[in-house]
Structure formats: C-alpha cells, structure tokens
Amino acid sequence: MKTFKLIALEIVDDGNTLNVPLEDGLIINKENERSTWILEAYTTTALYDYFKRIHDQNREVIVQAVITKLENDPAFFQTKIAVITKFEHHISVLFEGQLRRNRSDYSELLLDSLLEKGLGGQALLVEFKEKMKSKPKLKIKNTSPST
C-alpha cells in the first residue's frame, strides 16, 4: 500500500461540482488486484446530510482529488462512500473506488470541454494554451471507469 496527502477534493455529481473544504485528508492506493483506492476527507459537519444521502442511496460518485501538492493535476476516481463517522465538529468520509485512468488526463478533459463549446482552429489552440496555464476546474462526463 502507498499513502499520500489529500490536498483538495471535489465531488462531481449530476454535472455539478461540490468543493469539499478539507480540514485534513488522506488517500491510499491499496495496490490490490481490484486497483482499489481509499480516500478519507476530514471536513465540516455541515456536509453530513449531503454525504449521508449519497451513502444511503448506495450511489457512485466521481471525486476529483489533488494529491500531495496543490500544483498537481487532479486525479479522478469512481467511488462509493464506505463509511461516514461523525465527530463533535467534523466528519470523516471514507470513499472507496477506482482511479479513472481513461479520463484522468487533464489535457484530454480540457480539450473535450473546449470542443463541446464549439471551439475550433486557432481559437481552440489559443484557449487550450491559456487554460493549460491557468488549470481551471473541469466538469466531467459520468462515464464508466476502465477495467
């Protein structure tokens, strides 16, 4: 197993993103035959009902995680919430899932979003270069993970 610091976390749910304010976070690559990752978000109790609803519905959610350094590109994981633990002022949300290798490349996601906006030719190139420098958050399509 390998353990990393979780720096930032967003939930991508029905085309919307929710920035999860982290008090602390951890991500573990279990390095098992199922390529399982575990992400723990230690966050505000204000999000308890939101996460409890997802957990109770046994829904999968895409999480966009920045690992180790804020400058790193986000990695995308297809997850389910395994456990929610409530503390006095915080909650711990444990996600379990797989890395979405086929959609985790930021440049590919960016290009896809610019093409969906109808950009082409020189306008596409200019916008692509600008966005690669500024690295804005991207919404992603809910496609199934690679196996």
Secondary structure as UniProt FT lines:
FT   STRAND          2..13
FT   TURN            14..15
FT   STRAND          16..20
FT   STRAND          22..29
FT   TURN            33..34
FT   STRAND          36..44
FT   HELIX           45..47
FT   HELIX           48..56
FT   TURN            57..58
FT   STRAND          60..67
FT   TURN            70..71
FT   STRAND          75..86
FT   STRAND          90..99
FT   HELIX           101..103
FT   HELIX           106..116
FT   TURN            117..118
FT   HELIX           121..134
//
